[in-house]
Amino acid sequence: LLLLPHFQLRHSNLTGTSVRRERLYKCLDCGKGFKSSSHLIRHQCVHTGERLYKCLDCGKSFTQYSNLTNHQRVHIRERPCKCLDCGKGFKRHSHLINHQRVHTGERPCICLDCGKGFKRHSHLILHQRVHTGERPYKCLDCGKGFTQHSKRALWKEMV
């Protein structure tokens, strides 16, 4: 009930329908709109190629501060996301989520053709080539097609 006055004040107009903050800050290069000037400034790096945030350890630069802080974990070997089951550490939360499927057995990526489940979306994509017949990696010598780059590399070693 305490949120109702806030909602009415900030998120609805007089007719009771919700409103969104207008995107008043427009990019002069592409016309894309932003709700704040800071978001516009960050976006403009896309057009200028400017990278404002530089790693002092290796010199690599980034357009966003958050990308720099994630990168810096490479140098200090920080792995703040810990698995509660086995203690293994990860640099990113998304990597921890993927790892936890080892313990739970969860296979959330389901093939719509046959119902087979996969722990990773990339594995599902590879599997779907069984159904589509797609073989995007071709041997330049003989034209034989492969579902994975690594399979083509093995073929090249044998030939």
C-alpha positions as CSV (number, residue, x, y, z in Angstrom):
1,L,0.0,0.0,0.0
2,L,2.9,2.3,0.6
3,L,4.0,2.0,-3.0
4,L,0.6,3.1,-4.4
5,P,1.2,6.8,-4.0
6,H,4.7,6.5,-5.5
7,F,3.3,4.5,-8.5
8,Q,0.5,7.1,-9.0
9,L,2.9,10.0,-8.8
10,R,5.8,8.6,-10.9
11,H,4.3,5.9,-13.2
12,S,0.8,7.0,-14.3
13,N,-0.9,10.1,-15.8
14,L,-4.2,11.6,-14.7
15,T,-6.3,9.0,-16.6
16,G,-4.7,6.2,-14.6
17,T,-2.7,4.7,-17.5
18,S,1.0,4.1,-17.0
19,V,3.5,6.4,-18.7
20,R,7.1,5.9,-19.6
21,R,9.8,8.5,-19.2
22,E,10.3,10.0,-22.6
23,R,13.6,9.5,-24.3
24,L,14.5,13.2,-24.5
25,Y,18.2,12.8,-25.3
26,K,18.7,12.0,-29.0
27,C,21.8,10.8,-30.7
28,L,22.6,13.2,-33.6
29,D,24.4,10.4,-35.5
30,C,21.6,7.7,-35.5
31,G,18.5,9.3,-33.9
32,K,18.4,6.7,-31.0
33,G,16.7,8.2,-27.9
34,F,17.8,7.9,-24.3
35,K,16.2,8.7,-20.9
36,S,19.3,10.4,-19.5
37,S,22.2,12.4,-20.8
38,S,24.7,9.9,-19.3
39,H,23.2,7.1,-21.3
40,L,23.5,9.2,-24.5
41,I,27.2,10.0,-23.7
42,R,27.9,6.3,-23.2
43,H,26.1,5.4,-26.5
44,Q,28.1,8.0,-28.5
45,C,31.2,5.9,-28.0
46,V,29.6,3.5,-30.5
47,H,30.0,6.1,-33.2
48,T,33.3,7.7,-32.2
49,G,35.1,4.4,-31.2
50,E,36.3,6.2,-28.1
51,R,37.1,4.0,-25.1
52,L,37.2,6.0,-22.0
53,Y,38.2,3.3,-19.5
54,K,41.7,1.9,-19.7
55,C,43.2,-1.0,-17.8
56,L,46.4,0.2,-16.0
57,D,47.8,-3.4,-16.0
58,C,47.7,-4.2,-19.7
59,G,46.5,-1.1,-21.5
60,K,43.3,-2.6,-22.9
61,S,40.5,0.0,-23.1
62,F,36.7,-0.2,-22.8
63,T,33.6,1.9,-23.5
64,Q,32.0,1.1,-20.2
65,Y,33.4,1.1,-16.7
66,S,31.6,-2.2,-15.8
67,N,33.5,-3.9,-18.7
68,L,36.8,-2.6,-17.3
69,T,36.0,-3.9,-13.8
70,N,35.1,-7.3,-15.2
71,H,38.3,-7.4,-17.2
72,Q,40.5,-6.5,-14.2
73,R,39.5,-9.8,-12.7
74,V,41.8,-11.4,-15.2
75,H,44.8,-9.8,-13.6
76,I,43.9,-10.4,-10.0
77,R,42.4,-13.8,-10.5
78,E,39.3,-12.7,-8.6
79,R,36.4,-15.2,-8.7
80,P,33.7,-13.7,-6.5
81,C,30.8,-16.0,-7.6
82,K,31.2,-19.2,-5.5
83,C,29.3,-22.4,-6.0
84,L,27.7,-23.4,-2.7
85,D,27.9,-27.1,-3.6
86,C,31.6,-27.5,-4.4
87,G,33.2,-24.1,-3.7
88,K,34.4,-23.5,-7.3
89,G,34.7,-19.8,-8.1
90,F,33.7,-17.9,-11.2
91,K,34.3,-14.5,-12.6
92,R,30.7,-14.0,-13.7
93,H,27.4,-14.9,-12.2
94,S,26.2,-16.3,-15.5
95,H,29.1,-18.7,-15.5
96,L,28.1,-19.9,-12.0
97,I,24.5,-20.4,-13.1
98,N,25.8,-22.6,-16.0
99,H,28.1,-24.5,-13.7
100,Q,25.3,-25.3,-11.2
101,R,23.6,-27.4,-13.8
102,V,26.4,-29.9,-13.2
103,H,25.0,-30.4,-9.7
104,T,21.2,-30.1,-10.5
105,G,21.2,-32.0,-13.7
106,E,19.0,-29.3,-15.2
107,R,18.8,-29.2,-19.0
108,P,16.8,-26.1,-19.8
109,C,17.6,-25.9,-23.5
110,I,15.1,-28.3,-25.2
111,C,15.1,-29.3,-28.8
112,L,11.6,-28.7,-30.2
113,D,12.1,-31.4,-32.8
114,C,12.9,-34.4,-30.5
115,G,12.7,-33.1,-26.9
116,K,16.3,-33.7,-26.0
117,G,17.6,-31.4,-23.3
118,F,20.9,-29.6,-23.1
119,K,22.7,-27.6,-20.3
120,R,23.9,-25.0,-22.7
121,H,22.2,-23.2,-25.6
122,S,25.3,-23.5,-27.8
123,H,25.0,-27.3,-27.4
124,L,21.4,-27.2,-28.5
125,I,22.4,-25.2,-31.6
126,L,24.9,-27.8,-32.5
127,H,22.4,-30.6,-32.0
128,Q,19.8,-29.0,-34.2
129,R,22.0,-29.5,-37.2
130,V,21.1,-33.2,-36.8
131,H,17.6,-32.3,-37.8
132,T,18.3,-29.5,-40.3
133,G,21.2,-31.3,-42.1
134,E,23.2,-28.0,-41.9
135,R,26.9,-28.5,-42.3
136,P,28.4,-25.0,-42.4
137,Y,32.0,-25.9,-42.2
138,K,33.3,-27.1,-45.6
139,C,36.7,-28.6,-46.4
140,L,38.2,-26.3,-49.0
141,D,40.0,-29.3,-50.7
142,C,37.1,-31.8,-51.2
143,G,33.9,-29.8,-50.3
144,K,32.9,-32.3,-47.5
145,G,30.7,-30.5,-44.9
146,F,30.9,-30.6,-41.1
147,T,28.6,-29.5,-38.3
148,Q,31.5,-28.2,-36.2
149,H,34.7,-26.4,-36.9
150,S,36.7,-28.9,-34.8
151,K,35.4,-31.8,-36.8
152,R,36.6,-30.2,-40.0
153,A,40.0,-29.6,-38.4
154,L,40.2,-33.3,-37.5
155,W,39.3,-34.2,-41.1
156,K,42.1,-32.0,-42.4
157,E,44.6,-33.8,-40.2
158,M,43.5,-37.2,-41.6
159,V,43.6,-36.2,-45.2
